[in-house]
Amino acid sequence: ADVSLILAETDDEAKMMQAVGERIGTFLRLSSCIFNEIDWEQKITTVPYGWFREDVPNLVGGVYHHADFVTDEFYQATLAGETVAVADTQNDSRISDPTAYTKINLLSFVNVPYF
């Protein structure tokens, strides 16, 4: 079904975000489409919504400390509203701990802040 039809049929925010994530993920051939909420003061990210292919760990409900995943350079770029693309989490200087990404099976990603 078209996203606009799905959105018109429900007022359940989780279902809406799931439908949008699935459409984006399927169209772009992604393994996941995650919508994060960031606590800028505590420097943590929570994952309230997301769509995940069956072979990818579902991160919904997770809480992640920025220092465990990204450097201050990455964090500051996000805070400034910049889109950040990471082609290889194992070899990017803005990644603080590549093994953290290995644990969640995330090898590349695009971070698009929205405020």
Secondary structure, DSSP 4 states (H G I P E B T S, - for coil): --HHHHHHH---HHHHHHHHHHHHHHHHT-SEEEEEEEETTTTEEEEEEEEE-TTS---TT-EEEGGGTB-HHHHHHHHTT--EEES-TTS-TTBS-HHHHHHTT---EEE----
